[in-house]
Amino acid sequence: MELSLPLKGVCQGFNPDQLPEMTTDYMNNVVPVDTLERRVRLGQRPGLDKVFSQQVGGSATPVVLVGQVTVLE
Amino acid sequence: MSIQQDGYSAGGDTNGAVYGDEWKAQTFIAQHTYEAESIKVYLNAHTGTPTGTVTVSLYATNPANGLPDSVASSGTLAIGSVTESAWNTFTLSSSVMITAETIYAVVVSLSAGNAANCINWFYDQSGEGFPGQTRSESDDGGTSWEAKTGDMLFQVWGSVSYTYEGSPRSKAFAVGNDEFWYESTSGTLTELAAANGNIDTGRPISYAEAFEKIYLANETNLNVVDFGNIKFTTADIAPAGKTAPSRGDVLVGVTSGAEMVVDFISATDGAASVYGKSITDAKFSSGETVKVGDGTTTEFTTNSAESDGPHWYDWKAYGADTTTYGSMPASATLVCRYRGRLVLSGNTRYPHQYWMARVVNPYDWLRAEADDLSPVVGSPSDVGGAGDIIKALIPYGDDYLLFGCANSMHLLSGDPASGGRMDEIDDSVGIFGSKAWCKDAQGNLYFLGTKGLYLMAGGREKPVSLTTAYLPQMMSDWSPDLDDDRVILSYDPDRDGIIISKVNFSSGANSCYWYSLKTKGFYPCSFPNVCGFYSATFYTADAATNRKVLYGSSDGYVRCFVDTAKNDDAGASDTAISSYVGWVEKLGEEDSAGKLTSLDFDLAGGAADGAYSDTDGVSYALYPANNVETAFEDMRDGADAFTSGTVSGVGRKNKILVRAKGGALGVKLYNTTASETWAVNHIYAKTQPAGRLRV
């Protein structure tokens, strides 16, 4: 038989043996579209990388606002 | 893409010998503007056995005689690489910007040789040789030239650039530690020094983009970051007998001839800064008289030359003239743009109120009767009562504006000064905070409300809970606190899903869900504390590769998700992603037991190193138990697994033989190894009945 991977994510509030199909209440950092080929299959989430090498504020304080502006150059 | 832009390619019938100091050239008038990258010349059969290096150069010409003057760039080929009786390509060492209607020259030379051993540049001796397209010769190594009849065979290849003066460019910005940083060049953030200390990042802050500016609402710090205007200053904007310029006036520099359309002035009398759109190439200089028209009404002297943005200044009524232009609210934490108006709210003294500036004028706040463009003050209540506390402003273009309130949702359709209408969408569901919402690609609104995540179809239908069925304890489990936690929602169009993130202000500890719009499922995620999400925006960068959701993190860095990243960049080092998923399969029905005898894994990647990306290894652990709940509990408690291992490689793997017996089987897949990721296609199991279940 093929095991029923929980592709539909978490579900709480159900008796464990009555969980909706393809759900679980025990997972973390797993997503339904993989990072290898962007297919619908269970896999580890993508990692985070810095976009800019500069540290805003020059210290380890939160970036409380990010946004964008469009200008003519 | 490089294509032929200029050239003369037909009618070749005569050799033009090139060797030593004997150079040949062909001028041409550029047909359009492009970037020249290579030149082709038709070189006929050699005379004798020439040696040396062939150089083909692009020259600017002498305006006086149209003959070669100065070299712009060159390409070379060793004589052994030249193909006789053929077009030969010479790649320029650096591309050259060619301007339409300008005369240039192609020059060919050979570093050695003589009349008996030379190369031959083919030409059409009956070529018209009209001005701008002339064959010429030099016998002193290019020092002087003599025009001749006929035209050499040549082609200039290059790319046309479609950027033009005034191309719109996207720039990202970030705010942290009381500082404002912006993307000065692509991929680089630079601090705007003037803002330092004039922002309080310990207080709520939001922004709206309009008119090439960023309008910031940070309680009493209402500021503008102006990228579009130039600025100069004056010691007295309204000398005796004169008045300050009005918004929209054209200021002209008497000496420079520079002109600008006035957008904002900081004062109407005395020392002032003047901001406006430059409409000439000429620039205002310091000490210059500037005036409107003939200067009868407005004329003053600058005391600085003009400067380009970004400029930082206080957002206030035009010229700080509250008599003529009204008063802005003293404090605001919410701002948006709606129907050409800047809208403010989030004033703790007037929490039920919003203020709207005049249409297309963020500096006019004085309400006027019988004026459809007038500034407006109002409250999201359809009976003019006390209203609800406004916690979020959510504009939908020029169509409608949603007010997310503490316990209700209201929708303003149209313009409040001209037939607009306020409706209550829901009187029982409110929004958690100013950033706890996002829209998907279809314009549906998602927000964190009283009982979890809600969806408002099109942003105007009644809210529907998405979490009641699947995450009924979400809000009690999370218990977000406005004083301690930041909650943000962010739609990722690239991955078609929503990040719902809660982060603790002081520690960065975070809990997140990924809501997939593909599967409509929720997937818990967690990140290193330093990566906790305090802010997010989808950046529509100019380069397609940079169009992604930017997350402002706990540690001052801006991050994004990257498919090829197998760890989280946690600042000084990378942190492995700890991923796991566990579920339970029934082995037997009712009081029967079952026995798992083997497992087959089919991992992502096809064949190793093939066209499809390969997974790394994934670990597994098995937890047989009498019942489903016990199997789940064993997994969650971290009990010793019945058996475990790691499956490596791609595709269908060797069968794993197991003898696990029980009423249910917990299966856990996980990875804690740095620099690894995984994806699974299928898992197959062989089971057989195992008699009665023993308890």
Interface residues (C-beta under 8 A of the other chain):
Chain A: M1 E2 L3 S4 L5 P6 L7 K8 G9 V10 C11 Q12 G13 N15 P16 D17 T23 T24 D25 Y26 M27 N28 N29 V30 V31 P32 V33 D34 T35 L36 E37 R38 R39 V40 R41 L42 G43 Q44 R45 P46 G47 L48 D49 K50 V51 F52 S53 Q54 Q55 V56 G57 G58 S59 A60 T61 P62 V63 V64 L65 V66 G67 Q68 V69 T70 V71 L72 E73
Chain B: G166 S167 P168 R169 S170 K171 A172 F173 A174 V175 G176 N177 D178 E179 W181 Y182 E183 G187 T188 L189 T190 T201 I205 S206 Y207 E209 E212 K213 I214 V225 F227 G228 G309 A469 Y470 L471 P472 Q473 R486 R495 D496 F505 G508 W514 S516 K518 T519 K520 G521 F522 Y523 P524 C525 S526 F527 V530 C531 G532 Y534 S535 A536 T537 Y539 T540 N546 K548 L550 Y551 G552 S553 S554 D555 G556 Y557 V558 R559 C560 F561 V562 D563 T564 A565 K566 N567 D568 D569 G571 D574 I577 S578 S579 Y580 V581 G582 W583 V584 E585 K586 A604 G605 Y612 S613 D614 T615 N627 V628 E629 A631 F632 M635 R636 A664 V667 K668 L669 N671 T677 W678 A679 V680 N681 H682 I683 Y684 A685 K686 T687
